[in-house]
Amino acid sequence: SHHPHSMSTSILLERNDHIATVILNKPDKMNALDLGMWRDLGDAFRTLSADDSVRCIVLRGAGEKAFSAGADIEEFERARDTAQKSRAYSKVTQVALAAIADCPHPVIAQIHGACVGGGLEMATMCDMRICGASSRFGVPINRLGLVVSYEELRGLIPLAGKAGTLEILLEGRVFGAEEAKQMGLVNRFVADEDVAAEVASAAKRISLGAPLVARWHKKFINRLLQGTPLTPSQLDEAHLCFDTEDFRIGRDAFLAKTKPTFVGR
């Protein structure tokens, strides 16, 4: 039951049961994002965030050459060649990155080929990253004289740490899947031709789990990483699962040795 419906043709949204797929659709440009695509990307994620029937989102680039080569540098001549213009441009990109990061549902980045610059920053906003053996990573912008903003660094540091993030930015080197895995940038890599199947089985495992639990875990982890003291009501939220229908379904299935079918309530 694939129903592609799109905001524009450059961001596609597909739905298959509880799993949604968001596709960056500019394969001829290595899925580099222009301003309109950033805007549509944010819209797509806000739409999916509001939909409780979604249990997992896959974010990927069209074609096999790239997840995304990041921002469309050609557009910078028009849209982003002064600090003033950059402020306006970055309002749109930050909103899109935040829409991915703040999405309550689990998000998997399905990475084929190049995942660099803004493409890598986008992937760091997802919850899991699975790539192919020939995937390439990096933020090679020291040669452009461009800086990575605070918002964009926010996703990189928890994964690569201070040392890894500095290495990526100071050297500007593009590196492979093995090194990305060692750095913590990807969860796993498989043969290029197996990436789609590997992501599909991960998405399936996620979507067969209790959806409220997935959202709670994501929320709890993000809260802990903020480092701010937790309120009594936040701490209490860990007990609410016991009052859900899904807990009863899960417990009964476990005791009956059957497979649970969760309802998200």
Secondary structure, 3 states (H helix, E strand, C coil): CCCCEEEECCEEEEEECCEEEEEECCHHHCCCECHHHHHHHHHHHHHHHCCCCCCEEEEEECCCCEEECCECHHHHHHHCCCHHHHHHHHHHHHHHHHHHHCCCCCEEEEECCEEECHHHHHHHCCCEEEEECCCEEECCCCCCCCCCCHHHHHHHHHHHHHHHHHHHHHHCCCEEHHHHHHHCCCCEEECHHHHHHHHHHHHHHHHHCCHHHHHHHHHHHHHHHHCCCCCHHHHHHHHHHHHCHHHHHHHHHHHHCCCCCCCCC
